[in-house]
């Protein structure tokens, strides 16, 4: 649905993510393959005017890792799909910017054997992926980091909702699952200029362990139970007849 609806419809996923976490008011941050979305949600409804999308996604981070690995392993040709697997296995976040800078000078070295038998070394590269989300300048982007983006988005919503939104922050997407990401996010939150600091919502105990990776789908299943009685679902026949525009007609 996000892909069909374009910029407006994509934020339906934010509602699903919060629903999957049992939250109806809060800030949602999702890092997908192609983009990162941040959106305030009040009483289950996305505040579209305050929502923010910036062009940092999992694919960009994979390309960044590929470039860094090539610098340290110039004689090895690594397939892009294999870099994706390396990102999922090795990527992690430094404790803060100072810690990240230290890793650039000294970092534990690991060796990894590729499927074709070639051996590569992985050192500081593992930290570059997570750092790019907090320092987009690494990717050549003049953007604020993900925490500052969240605070700025929520600051444009009615002030009476600021505390509840910031104190009910939900993160999802495979990239946010990397080691150290949650701790780094919270530390950056403690350093932000806002008088109210973003605070991550812990998933309910009854939720599965893989919630961060699949919360949009779990929340989507919950929303479907609410949406279907309101006749906001889209059948294949309707989509074949009207195309992507049917999303705006039936769902907004």
Backbone torsions as a table, in degrees:
resi	resn	phi	psi	omega
1	UNK	NA	-39.8	-179.9
2	UNK	-59.9	-43.3	-177.4
3	UNK	-67.7	-36.0	-177.4
4	UNK	-73.3	-36.5	-172.1
5	UNK	-83.0	-15.7	-178.6
6	UNK	77.3	-154.5	-173.0
7	UNK	-57.9	-42.0	-176.0
8	UNK	-70.4	-49.1	-174.1
9	UNK	-71.8	-20.6	-176.0
10	UNK	-59.0	-30.6	-174.8
11	UNK	-75.3	-2.7	169.7
12	UNK	-59.8	-29.2	178.5
13	UNK	-64.4	-34.0	-178.8
14	UNK	-62.7	-38.9	177.0
15	UNK	-62.7	-41.4	-178.9
16	UNK	-64.1	-40.1	-179.3
17	UNK	-63.3	-43.9	-179.8
18	UNK	-69.1	-36.5	177.0
19	UNK	-62.6	-39.1	179.3
20	UNK	-64.8	-23.4	-179.8
21	UNK	-99.4	-0.1	178.5
22	UNK	80.7	21.8	-175.9
23	UNK	-115.1	137.7	177.9
24	UNK	-111.4	-16.2	175.3
25	UNK	-130.5	123.5	-179.8
26	UNK	170.9	178.3	177.0
27	UNK	-103.8	134.0	-178.8
28	UNK	-113.6	132.1	175.4
29	UNK	-126.9	125.5	-178.0
30	UNK	-132.3	131.3	174.8
31	UNK	-110.6	108.9	-177.9
32	UNK	-101.7	-170.1	-178.6
33	UNK	-62.2	-39.9	-173.1
34	UNK	-109.6	-22.3	-173.9
35	UNK	-146.5	172.1	170.2
36	UNK	-125.2	130.8	-179.6
37	UNK	-115.8	138.2	173.8
38	UNK	-129.4	128.5	-176.2
39	UNK	-149.3	132.7	171.8
40	UNK	-77.6	140.5	178.7
41	UNK	-127.4	122.2	179.3
42	UNK	-116.3	124.0	-179.1
43	UNK	50.2	41.8	176.5
44	UNK	81.8	-0.8	-178.1
45	UNK	-113.3	129.3	178.9
46	UNK	-69.2	134.4	175.1
47	UNK	-87.1	86.9	-170.4
48	UNK	-59.3	-38.8	-177.4
49	UNK	-63.0	-33.1	-177.7
50	UNK	-89.8	-5.9	-176.5
51	UNK	-73.4	153.2	-176.5
52	UNK	-136.0	135.6	173.9
53	UNK	-123.4	130.7	173.2
54	UNK	-130.6	149.7	-166.5
55	UNK	-79.9	59.6	172.4
56	UNK	-125.9	117.9	179.9
57	UNK	-136.1	177.1	-178.5
58	UNK	-58.2	-36.5	-179.8
59	UNK	-65.2	-41.7	178.3
60	UNK	-61.4	-39.2	-178.8
61	UNK	-71.2	-34.7	176.5
62	UNK	-66.1	-41.8	177.4
63	UNK	-62.5	-39.6	178.8
64	UNK	-62.6	-44.1	178.8
65	UNK	-63.8	-39.6	178.9
66	UNK	-60.4	-42.5	179.2
67	UNK	-63.4	-43.6	-178.5
68	UNK	-68.1	-39.1	178.8
69	UNK	-67.0	-33.6	178.8
70	UNK	-67.0	-34.1	179.2
71	UNK	-64.6	-39.4	-177.4
72	UNK	-90.8	-14.9	178.1
73	UNK	-132.7	63.5	-171.8
74	UNK	-63.4	-21.6	-176.5
75	UNK	-94.3	-0.5	-177.3
76	UNK	-109.2	129.2	176.5
77	UNK	-97.5	111.8	-175.9
78	UNK	-104.3	124.6	178.1
79	UNK	-62.9	143.9	-175.8
80	UNK	-60.4	-39.3	180.0
81	UNK	-64.3	-31.4	178.1
82	UNK	-73.2	-34.4	176.4
83	UNK	-62.6	-38.6	177.9
84	UNK	-58.8	-42.5	179.0
85	UNK	-67.2	-38.4	177.8
86	UNK	-64.2	-38.5	178.8
87	UNK	-61.6	-46.3	-178.8
88	UNK	-65.7	-33.2	-175.9
89	UNK	-84.0	-40.6	-170.3
90	UNK	-107.8	-23.1	-173.1
91	UNK	-62.1	142.1	176.8
92	UNK	-155.4	167.6	-179.1
93	UNK	-105.7	138.3	173.0
94	UNK	-71.7	157.8	-177.3
95	UNK	-60.7	-39.0	176.7
96	UNK	-160.9	-176.9	-176.6
97	UNK	-63.8	-37.4	178.9
98	UNK	-63.5	-43.1	179.0
99	UNK	-64.1	-37.2	178.6
100	UNK	-63.4	-43.8	180.0
101	UNK	-62.3	-34.0	178.1
102	UNK	-67.4	-35.0	-179.8
103	UNK	-66.4	-22.7	-179.8
104	UNK	-71.7	-19.9	179.4
105	UNK	-101.6	-33.1	-177.9
106	UNK	-147.8	124.4	-177.8
107	UNK	-155.1	144.6	179.6
108	UNK	-62.3	134.6	-178.8
109	UNK	-96.3	136.4	174.4
110	UNK	-126.5	150.4	175.3
111	UNK	-108.9	146.4	-179.7
112	UNK	-135.8	131.7	179.2
113	UNK	-96.2	121.4	180.0
114	UNK	-76.0	162.3	-179.3
115	UNK	-54.7	-29.6	-178.7
116	UNK	-86.9	4.9	177.1
117	UNK	96.1	-11.8	178.1
118	UNK	-69.4	145.9	-178.9
119	UNK	-112.7	130.6	177.7
120	UNK	-120.6	161.3	174.8
121	UNK	-109.0	144.3	179.0
122	UNK	-128.5	121.8	179.2
123	UNK	-128.3	-107.4	-177.7
124	UNK	-64.5	-18.8	-177.0
125	UNK	-58.2	-29.7	-175.7
126	UNK	-64.5	-23.6	-177.2
127	UNK	-90.7	-16.6	-173.1
128	UNK	-67.4	-33.2	-177.2
129	UNK	-64.0	-51.8	-179.4
130	UNK	-66.2	-36.9	-177.4
131	UNK	-64.6	-33.1	-178.7
132	UNK	-61.6	-27.0	178.7
133	UNK	-73.1	-26.1	179.4
134	UNK	-100.2	-20.4	175.1
135	UNK	-131.3	79.5	-177.9
136	UNK	-58.8	-16.3	178.1
137	UNK	-60.6	-23.4	177.0
138	UNK	-60.8	-31.2	178.5
139	UNK	-93.5	6.6	-179.3
140	UNK	79.3	20.7	-178.2
141	UNK	-105.8	136.0	175.9
142	UNK	-91.3	71.8	-177.4
143	UNK	-129.7	158.2	171.2
144	UNK	-78.2	158.4	176.9
145	UNK	-69.7	172.2	-171.6
146	UNK	-62.8	-34.5	179.8
147	UNK	-69.7	-47.6	179.5
148	UNK	-63.3	-35.3	176.9
149	UNK	-61.0	-44.4	-179.8
150	UNK	-61.7	-47.4	-178.8
151	UNK	-62.2	-42.3	-179.4
152	UNK	-66.9	-37.5	177.1
153	UNK	-61.6	-48.7	-176.3
154	UNK	-69.6	-28.1	-179.9
155	UNK	-65.5	-17.4	179.8
156	UNK	-88.6	-5.4	177.3
157	UNK	-89.5	161.3	178.7
158	UNK	-49.0	132.4	-173.7
159	UNK	-59.4	-25.6	-178.4
160	UNK	-66.9	-17.1	-179.5
161	UNK	-102.2	-4.1	-173.4
162	UNK	-56.3	-51.0	-175.6
163	UNK	-61.2	-46.9	-177.3
164	UNK	-65.2	-36.6	179.4
165	UNK	-68.0	-47.7	-176.8
166	UNK	-70.3	-32.2	-177.9
167	UNK	-85.4	2.2	177.1
168	UNK	-130.0	61.0	-178.1
169	UNK	-91.3	129.4	179.1
170	UNK	-116.6	128.6	176.7
171	UNK	-111.5	142.8	176.8
172	UNK	-152.7	177.1	-174.0
173	UNK	101.7	145.3	-175.5
174	UNK	-56.5	-34.3	-177.4
175	UNK	-64.7	-34.9	-179.4
176	UNK	-73.2	-3.8	-178.4
177	UNK	-87.5	-5.7	-175.9
178	UNK	-66.5	152.5	-178.8
179	UNK	-57.3	129.3	175.6
180	UNK	86.8	-6.5	-175.9
181	UNK	-65.8	-46.8	-178.0
182	UNK	-60.8	-43.5	-179.6
183	UNK	-65.5	-40.4	179.3
184	UNK	-66.7	-41.0	178.7
185	UNK	-59.2	-45.8	-178.3
186	UNK	-67.4	-36.5	179.3
187	UNK	-68.0	-41.4	176.6
188	UNK	-63.1	-34.8	178.2
189	UNK	-63.8	-39.3	179.8
190	UNK	-66.8	-22.7	-178.5
191	UNK	-96.1	-6.9	-174.7
192	UNK	-70.1	161.8	-174.1
193	UNK	-78.2	-13.9	-177.6
194	UNK	-67.0	142.0	177.8
195	UNK	-70.6	-23.9	175.3
196	UNK	-108.9	122.4	-174.0
197	UNK	-92.3	138.7	175.2
198	UNK	-59.9	139.6	179.1
199	UNK	-134.2	128.9	-176.5
200	UNK	-75.6	139.1	176.9
201	UNK	-86.2	128.8	175.9
202	UNK	-81.4	136.1	178.3
203	UNK	-60.5	145.0	176.0
204	UNK	-57.4	152.2	-176.0
205	UNK	-61.3	-26.8	-177.1
206	UNK	-80.8	-7.8	179.1
207	UNK	-78.7	148.4	179.4
208	UNK	-66.8	160.4	-176.9
209	UNK	-65.3	-28.0	-177.3
210	UNK	-89.9	26.3	-176.0
211	UNK	-58.0	-42.9	-176.6
212	UNK	-57.6	-38.0	-177.9
213	UNK	-76.4	-31.0	-171.1
214	UNK	-120.1	13.6	-173.7
215	UNK	-62.7	-33.0	179.3
216	UNK	-63.3	-38.3	-179.7
217	UNK	-74.0	-40.1	178.1
218	UNK	-65.0	-44.4	177.6
219	UNK	-64.7	-35.9	177.7
220	UNK	-60.4	-38.6	178.5
221	UNK	-65.1	-37.8	178.3
222	UNK	-68.4	-44.5	179.7
223	UNK	-63.0	-35.1	-178.4
224	UNK	-58.2	-34.6	179.8
225	UNK	-67.6	-27.3	179.2
226	UNK	-86.3	-39.8	-174.4
227	UNK	-72.0	-42.1	-173.9
228	UNK	-58.0	-42.8	178.2
229	UNK	-62.6	-21.6	-179.9
230	UNK	-91.5	7.6	178.5
231	UNK	60.0	35.9	178.2
232	UNK	-101.1	5.4	176.9
233	UNK	-79.2	159.1	-178.1
234	UNK	-119.2	124.6	177.9
235	UNK	-85.9	161.7	178.2
236	UNK	-61.7	-38.3	179.3
237	UNK	-61.8	-41.2	179.1
238	UNK	-65.5	-41.3	179.5
239	UNK	-66.7	-41.8	178.8
240	UNK	-61.0	-33.5	-177.6
241	UNK	-78.8	-41.7	-172.8
242	UNK	-109.9	-18.3	-178.0
243	UNK	78.7	-164.4	-176.2
244	UNK	-57.4	-25.6	-178.0
245	UNK	-60.9	-20.3	-179.3
246	UNK	-61.6	-27.3	179.3
247	UNK	-61.1	-45.6	-178.3
248	UNK	-69.9	-28.7	-178.3
249	UNK	-76.0	-39.7	-172.8
250	UNK	-101.0	-19.3	-170.8
251	UNK	-113.9	-1.5	-179.3
252	UNK	-131.2	NA	NA
